[in-house]
Amino acid sequence: MHEGSCLCGAVRYSVNGDIGPQYWCHCSRCRKAHGSAFAAVAPVAAADFSVTSGFESLGDYASAGLHRMFCKHCGSPLFSRRDSVPDLIRVRIGSLDTQFADKPAMHIFVASKATWFDIHDDAPQFADRQ
């Protein structure tokens, strides 16, 4: 079991199942949404994911069938979901409160990665979505 929360603690969630392989997305939209060089993300089954408190504090930025869920108070990105894949949630690894030791399994959208960031691990790199 894993637990996560936003920066201010208004929103808390739990994952009562496996967290899939972590990937780092370097696309320009993820950079903008996270204010960082990439988004560290891992898939979980929607059935294993639940918001345990603060549901009313969740914001939903929807664009092209993608819902980026965040705390309306502190702005922390927490997870996302796609209309086309309703059984899957993508957890933002940085929002986990429990330890998650897995290293990135892959880097995606490296064709558009930030020029000021260099990848220094051995995980496979893909020019676009894998």
VEXPA-827069 format. One record per residue: residue number from 1; residue in one letter; x, y, z of N, C-alpha, C, CB in turn. Coordinates in Angstrom, 2 decimals. Glycine has a CB too. Example, Ala and Ser with C-alpha at 12.3 -4.5 7.8 and 13.67 -1.06 7.14 Angstrom:
2
  pos  code      n.x      n.y      n.z     ca.x     ca.y     ca.z      c.x      c.y      c.z     cb.x     cb.y     cb.z
    1     A    13.19    -5.69     7.80    12.30    -4.50     7.80    13.20    -3.30     7.80    11.31    -4.47     9.05
    2     S    12.85    -2.25     7.08    13.67    -1.06     7.14    12.90     0.03     7.87    14.08    -0.60     5.72
This chain:
130
  pos  code      n.x      n.y      n.z     ca.x     ca.y     ca.z      c.x      c.y      c.z     cb.x     cb.y     cb.z
    1     M     0.84    -1.19     0.00     0.00     0.00     0.00     0.88     1.25     0.00    -0.95     0.00     1.22
    2     H     0.47     2.23    -0.77     1.16     3.51    -0.82     0.18     4.62    -0.50     1.82     3.74    -2.21
    3     E     0.71     5.68     0.07    -0.10     6.86     0.35     0.59     8.08    -0.22    -0.34     7.03     1.88
    4     G    -0.22     9.08    -0.57     0.32    10.31    -1.11    -0.53    11.49    -0.70     0.43    10.24    -2.62
    5     S     0.01    12.68    -0.91    -0.72    13.90    -0.56    -0.12    15.08    -1.30    -0.68    14.14     0.97
    6     C    -0.84    16.19    -1.22    -0.36    17.43    -1.80     0.54    18.14    -0.79    -1.55    18.34    -2.23
    7     L     1.12    19.24    -1.20     2.04    20.01    -0.36     1.37    20.52     0.92     2.61    21.18    -1.14
    8     C     0.15    21.01     0.83    -0.51    21.57     2.01    -1.26    20.53     2.82    -1.46    22.65     1.59
    9     G    -1.40    19.31     2.31    -2.07    18.23     3.04    -3.58    18.21     2.90    -1.74    18.33     4.47
   10     A    -4.14    19.10     2.08    -5.60    19.14     1.91    -6.12    17.90     1.19    -6.00    20.39     1.15
   11     V    -5.33    17.35     0.26    -5.74    16.17    -0.50    -4.83    15.01    -0.15    -5.71    16.45    -2.04
   12     R    -5.43    13.88     0.16    -4.68    12.66     0.44    -5.28    11.52    -0.38    -4.71    12.31     1.97
   13     Y    -4.39    10.61    -0.80    -4.85     9.46    -1.58    -4.10     8.20    -1.15    -4.66     9.71    -3.09
   14     S    -4.64     7.06    -1.57    -3.96     5.79    -1.31    -4.00     4.92    -2.55    -4.62     5.05    -0.11
   15     V    -3.00     4.06    -2.65    -2.90     3.06    -3.71    -2.84     1.72    -3.01    -1.65     3.30    -4.66
   16     N    -3.88     0.91    -3.18    -3.95    -0.40    -2.54    -3.68    -1.50    -3.55    -5.33    -0.60    -1.88
   17     G    -2.57    -1.38    -4.22    -2.17    -2.35    -5.23    -0.80    -1.99    -5.75    -3.19    -2.41    -6.38
   18     D    -0.44    -2.61    -6.84     0.88    -2.39    -7.42     0.96    -1.05    -8.13     1.23    -3.51    -8.38
   19     I     2.12    -0.45    -8.02     2.44     0.73    -8.83     3.29     0.23    -9.98     3.19     1.85    -7.99
   20     G     2.88     0.58   -11.18     3.58     0.11   -12.37     4.93     0.78   -12.56     2.74     0.34   -13.59
   21     P     5.59     0.46   -13.66     6.92     1.01   -13.91     6.89     2.53   -14.05     7.51     0.38   -15.17
   22     Q     7.81     3.16   -13.37     7.92     4.61   -13.40     8.52     5.06   -14.74     8.78     5.12   -12.22
   23     Y     7.96     6.12   -15.29     8.57     6.72   -16.48     8.64     8.22   -16.29     7.77     6.35   -17.77
   24     W     9.58     8.83   -16.97     9.75    10.27   -16.93     9.34    10.82   -18.28    11.21    10.66   -16.58
   25     C     8.34    11.69   -18.27     7.85    12.30   -19.50     8.48    13.67   -19.66     6.29    12.40   -19.50
   26     H     9.14    13.88   -20.79     9.86    15.11   -21.07     9.13    16.03   -22.05    11.22    14.79   -21.62
   27     C     7.85    15.77   -22.32     7.11    16.61   -23.27     6.91    18.01   -22.72     5.75    15.97   -23.60
   28     S     6.68    18.95   -23.60     6.56    20.35   -23.19     5.34    20.56   -22.29     6.46    21.25   -24.42
   29     R     4.26    19.81   -22.50     3.08    19.97   -21.64     3.37    19.52   -20.22     1.89    19.18   -22.22
   30     C     4.08    18.42   -20.04     4.44    17.96   -18.69     5.40    18.94   -18.02     5.06    16.56   -18.74
   31     R     6.32    19.48   -18.81     7.23    20.48   -18.24     6.45    21.68   -17.72     8.27    20.93   -19.28
   32     K     5.49    22.16   -18.51     4.66    23.29   -18.10     3.82    22.94   -16.87     3.75    23.74   -19.25
   33     A     3.21    21.77   -16.87     2.32    21.37   -15.77     3.06    21.18   -14.45     1.59    20.09   -16.13
   34     H     4.35    20.81   -14.53     5.11    20.52   -13.32     6.16    21.58   -12.99     5.78    19.19   -13.46
   35     G     6.41    22.48   -13.93     7.42    23.50   -13.69     8.79    22.90   -13.50     7.06    24.33   -12.49
   36     S     9.04    21.81   -14.22    10.28    21.06   -14.07    10.70    20.49   -15.42    10.11    19.94   -13.03
   37     A    11.83    19.81   -15.44    12.34    19.24   -16.69    11.52    18.07   -17.19    13.77    18.81   -16.50
   38     F    10.77    17.42   -16.31     9.99    16.24   -16.69     8.95    15.96   -15.62    10.91    15.01   -16.91
   39     A     8.03    15.06   -15.92     7.07    14.56   -14.95     7.44    13.12   -14.64     5.60    14.67   -15.49
   40     A     7.61    12.80   -13.37     7.87    11.42   -12.93     6.51    10.79   -12.63     8.83    11.38   -11.67
   41     V     6.16     9.79   -13.41     4.81     9.24   -13.40     4.87     7.71   -13.34     4.02     9.70   -14.65
   42     A     3.85     7.11   -12.72     3.73     5.65   -12.74     2.25     5.28   -12.78     4.44     5.01   -11.50
   43     P     1.91     4.26   -13.57     0.51     3.86   -13.67     0.07     2.98   -12.50     0.28     3.12   -14.98
   44     V    -1.20     3.14   -12.14    -1.83     2.26   -11.15    -3.24     1.95   -11.67    -1.87     2.92    -9.71
   45     A    -3.76     0.81   -11.28    -5.13     0.46   -11.65    -6.09     1.42   -10.95    -5.45    -1.03   -11.28
   46     A    -7.05     1.95   -11.68    -8.02     2.87   -11.09    -8.75     2.23    -9.92    -9.04     3.33   -12.14
   47     A    -8.98     0.93    -9.98    -9.67     0.23    -8.89    -8.84     0.21    -7.61   -10.00    -1.21    -9.31
   48     D    -7.52     0.37    -7.74    -6.62     0.36    -6.58    -6.34     1.75    -6.03    -5.32    -0.30    -6.95
   49     F    -6.89     2.78    -6.66    -6.59     4.16    -6.29    -7.82     4.80    -5.65    -6.14     4.97    -7.53
   50     S    -7.61     5.54    -4.56    -8.73     6.29    -3.98    -8.23     7.57    -3.32    -9.48     5.42    -2.96
   51     V    -9.02     8.62    -3.49    -8.79     9.86    -2.76    -9.40     9.64    -1.39    -9.41    11.14    -3.50
   52     T    -8.57     9.69    -0.35    -9.05     9.37     1.01    -9.52    10.59     1.77    -7.95     8.70     1.79
   53     S    -9.07    11.77     1.41    -9.59    13.00     2.01    -9.29    14.18     1.10    -8.98    13.24     3.41
   54     G   -10.16    15.18     1.18    -9.96    16.40     0.42   -10.45    16.37    -1.00    -8.55    16.71     0.41
   55     F   -11.38    15.48    -1.32   -11.87    15.40    -2.70   -12.36    16.76    -3.19   -12.99    14.36    -2.81
   56     E   -12.99    17.53    -2.30   -13.50    18.84    -2.68   -12.39    19.84    -3.00   -14.38    19.40    -1.57
   57     S   -11.16    19.53    -2.61   -10.01    20.40    -2.88    -9.30    20.05    -4.18    -9.03    20.33    -1.74
   58     L    -9.78    19.02    -4.87    -9.16    18.62    -6.14    -9.60    19.53    -7.27    -9.51    17.18    -6.47
   59     G    -8.63    19.99    -8.04    -8.89    20.70    -9.27    -8.67    19.75   -10.43    -8.01    21.95    -9.40
   60     D    -9.32    20.03   -11.56    -9.21    19.17   -12.74    -8.96    20.07   -13.94   -10.50    18.30   -12.93
   61     Y    -7.74    20.01   -14.46    -7.45    20.72   -15.71    -7.60    19.70   -16.83    -6.00    21.37   -15.69
   62     A    -8.64    19.87   -17.63    -8.95    18.92   -18.70    -8.55    19.50   -20.04   -10.44    18.55   -18.70
   63     S    -7.86    18.69   -20.84    -7.45    19.10   -22.18    -7.31    17.87   -23.05    -6.12    19.89   -22.13
   64     A    -8.03    17.83   -24.14    -7.96    16.74   -25.12    -8.11    15.37   -24.48    -6.63    16.81   -25.87
   65     G    -9.06    15.24   -23.55    -9.33    13.95   -22.93    -8.40    13.57   -21.80    -9.28    12.91   -23.94
   66     L    -7.46    14.44   -21.46    -6.55    14.20   -20.34    -6.96    15.10   -19.18    -5.05    14.46   -20.74
   67     H    -7.09    14.51   -18.01    -7.46    15.25   -16.80    -6.26    15.26   -15.86    -8.71    14.63   -16.10
   68     R    -5.70    16.44   -15.65    -4.58    16.61   -14.72    -5.17    17.07   -13.40    -3.52    17.63   -15.26
   69     M    -5.08    16.23   -12.38    -5.69    16.50   -11.09    -4.65    17.13   -10.16    -6.27    15.20   -10.47
   70     F    -5.06    18.18    -9.47    -4.14    18.94    -8.63    -4.90    19.49    -7.42    -3.48    20.10    -9.43
   71     C    -4.18    19.94    -6.42    -4.80    20.57    -5.26    -5.11    22.02    -5.61    -3.87    20.49    -4.01
   72     K    -6.36    22.44    -5.38    -6.77    23.81    -5.67    -6.15    24.82    -4.71    -8.29    23.91    -5.61
   73     H    -5.63    24.35    -3.57    -5.06    25.27    -2.59    -3.57    25.52    -2.83    -5.27    24.73    -1.19
   74     C    -2.78    24.45    -2.94    -1.33    24.61    -3.07    -0.82    24.38    -4.49    -0.63    23.67    -2.13
   75     G    -1.66    23.85    -5.37    -1.27    23.65    -6.76    -0.51    22.37    -7.06    -0.47    24.78    -7.20
   76     S    -0.30    21.53    -6.06     0.48    20.30    -6.28    -0.17    19.39    -7.31     0.65    19.54    -4.97
   77     P     0.57    18.97    -8.36     0.05    17.96    -9.28     0.07    16.60    -8.58     0.88    17.92   -10.60
   78     L    -1.04    15.87    -8.66    -1.16    14.62    -7.91    -1.30    13.38    -8.80    -2.35    14.69    -6.99
   79     F    -2.18    13.44    -9.78    -2.38    12.30   -10.66    -3.10    12.78   -11.91    -3.18    11.16    -9.96
   80     S    -3.17    11.90   -12.89    -3.93    12.21   -14.10    -4.68    10.97   -14.54    -3.00    12.72   -15.24
   81     R    -5.65    11.21   -15.40    -6.41    10.11   -16.01    -6.82    10.54   -17.40    -7.65     9.73   -15.14
   82     R    -7.00     9.55   -18.26    -7.44     9.81   -19.64    -8.83     9.23   -19.83    -6.44     9.22   -20.67
   83     D    -9.67     9.97   -20.53   -11.01     9.46   -20.84   -10.94     8.16   -21.61   -11.81    10.50   -21.64
   84     S    -9.93     8.03   -22.48    -9.80     6.84   -23.34    -9.27     5.61   -22.59    -8.89     7.15   -24.50
   85     V    -8.77     5.80   -21.37    -8.24     4.68   -20.58    -8.78     4.82   -19.15    -6.65     4.67   -20.60
   86     P   -10.07     4.57   -18.95   -10.68     4.83   -17.64   -10.20     3.93   -16.51   -12.14     4.69   -17.76
   87     D    -9.59     2.81   -16.83    -9.14     1.88   -15.79    -7.74     2.17   -15.29    -9.20     0.48   -16.31
   88     L    -7.14     3.29   -15.71    -5.76     3.59   -15.36    -5.62     5.00   -14.80    -4.85     3.41   -16.57
   89     I    -4.87     5.12   -13.72    -4.52     6.41   -13.12    -3.00     6.54   -13.23    -5.00     6.51   -11.61
   90     R    -2.53     7.74   -13.49    -1.09     7.98   -13.53    -0.72     8.86   -12.33    -0.65     8.66   -14.88
   91     V    -0.07     8.24   -11.36     0.30     8.93   -10.13     1.58     9.72   -10.36     0.49     7.92    -8.97
   92     R     1.62    10.94    -9.84     2.83    11.75    -9.85     3.70    11.29    -8.69     2.50    13.29    -9.75
   93     I     4.82    10.66    -9.01     5.67    10.01    -8.01     6.10    10.97    -6.91     6.91     9.43    -8.68
   94     G     6.33    12.22    -7.23     6.74    13.19    -6.23     5.70    13.47    -5.17     7.10    14.47    -6.89
   95     S     4.45    13.07    -5.40     3.39    13.29    -4.41     3.24    12.11    -3.43     2.08    13.53    -5.11
   96     L     4.01    11.04    -3.64     3.93     9.90    -2.72     4.56    10.26    -1.37     4.65     8.67    -3.32
   97     D     3.91     9.84    -0.30     4.45    10.00     1.05     5.21     8.76     1.50     3.33    10.31     2.04
   98     T     4.86     7.62     0.93     5.54     6.37     1.25     6.73     6.22     0.30     4.57     5.15     1.13
   99     Q     7.69     5.43     0.71     8.90     5.22    -0.09     8.57     4.47    -1.38     9.95     4.45     0.72
  100     F     9.19     4.90    -2.44     9.06     4.25    -3.75    10.45     4.24    -4.35     8.02     4.99    -4.68
  101     A    11.10     3.10    -4.31    12.51     3.01    -4.66    12.78     2.73    -6.14    13.15     1.95    -3.85
  102     D    11.74     2.39    -6.89    11.97     2.07    -8.30    12.59     3.25    -9.05    10.66     1.65    -8.97
  103     K    13.53     2.95    -9.88    14.15     3.95   -10.76    13.31     4.05   -12.03    15.65     3.57   -11.09
  104     P    13.50     5.08   -12.82    12.70     5.17   -14.05    12.96     4.00   -14.98    13.00     6.49   -14.78
  105     A    11.86     3.47   -15.53    11.95     2.36   -16.48    12.20     2.87   -17.89    10.67     1.52   -16.44
  106     M    11.82     4.14   -18.13    12.02     4.72   -19.46    11.83     6.23   -19.40    11.04     4.10   -20.49
  107     H    12.33     6.88   -20.43    12.13     8.31   -20.65    11.35     8.43   -21.96    13.51     9.12   -20.70
  108     I    10.24     9.20   -21.93     9.46     9.37   -23.16     9.45    10.84   -23.58     8.02     8.86   -22.95
  109     F     9.19    11.05   -24.85     9.18    12.38   -25.46    10.51    13.10   -25.29     8.06    13.22   -24.86
  110     V    11.59    12.35   -25.39    12.91    12.98   -25.26    13.25    13.86   -26.47    13.99    11.92   -25.08
  111     A    12.53    13.70   -27.57    12.76    14.56   -28.72    12.43    16.02   -28.40    11.93    14.09   -29.92
  112     S    11.60    16.22   -27.37    11.24    17.59   -27.00    11.68    17.93   -25.57     9.73    17.79   -27.13
  113     K    12.65    17.20   -25.05    13.09    17.45   -23.68    13.75    18.82   -23.55    14.05    16.35   -23.21
  114     A    13.80    19.31   -22.32    14.43    20.60   -22.05    15.91    20.54   -22.43    14.27    21.00   -20.55
  115     T    16.38    21.55   -23.13    17.78    21.58   -23.56    18.73    21.75   -22.38    18.00    22.69   -24.56
  116     W    18.23    22.24   -21.27    19.07    22.49   -20.09    19.13    21.30   -19.14    18.56    23.70   -19.36
  117     F    18.52    20.15   -19.54    18.54    18.95   -18.70    19.18    17.80   -19.45    17.11    18.57   -18.25
  118     D    20.11    17.13   -18.82    20.75    15.95   -19.40    20.31    14.69   -18.65    22.29    16.08   -19.37
  119     I    20.02    13.65   -19.39    19.63    12.37   -18.80    20.90    11.59   -18.51    18.67    11.55   -19.74
  120     H    21.06    11.14   -17.27    22.29    10.47   -16.86    22.06     9.05   -16.34    22.98    11.27   -15.80
  121     D    20.97     8.42   -16.72    20.76     7.03   -16.29    20.71     6.13   -17.52    19.47     6.89   -15.45
  122     D    20.58     4.85   -17.29    20.59     3.88   -18.38    19.21     3.47   -18.87    21.34     2.67   -17.96
  123     A    18.16     4.11   -18.38    16.81     3.76   -18.80    16.66     4.07   -20.29    15.74     4.54   -17.97
  124     P    15.91     3.24   -21.01    15.69     3.48   -22.44    15.04     4.85   -22.69    14.81     2.38   -23.04
  125     Q    15.38     5.45   -23.81    14.84     6.75   -24.19    14.08     6.63   -25.49    15.96     7.80   -24.31
  126     F    12.90     7.25   -25.52    12.06     7.19   -26.70    11.71     8.60   -27.14    10.77     6.37   -26.44
  127     A    11.74     8.83   -28.44    11.48    10.17   -29.00    10.08    10.67   -28.70    11.70    10.16   -30.50
  128     D     9.12     9.75   -28.61     7.73    10.15   -28.33     7.10     9.15   -27.36     6.91    10.24   -29.65
  129     R     5.79     9.04   -27.40     5.05     8.14   -26.49     5.42     6.69   -26.78     3.50     8.34   -26.62
  130     Q     5.57     5.92   -25.76     5.90     4.51   -25.92     4.71     3.66   -25.57     7.11     4.13   -25.06
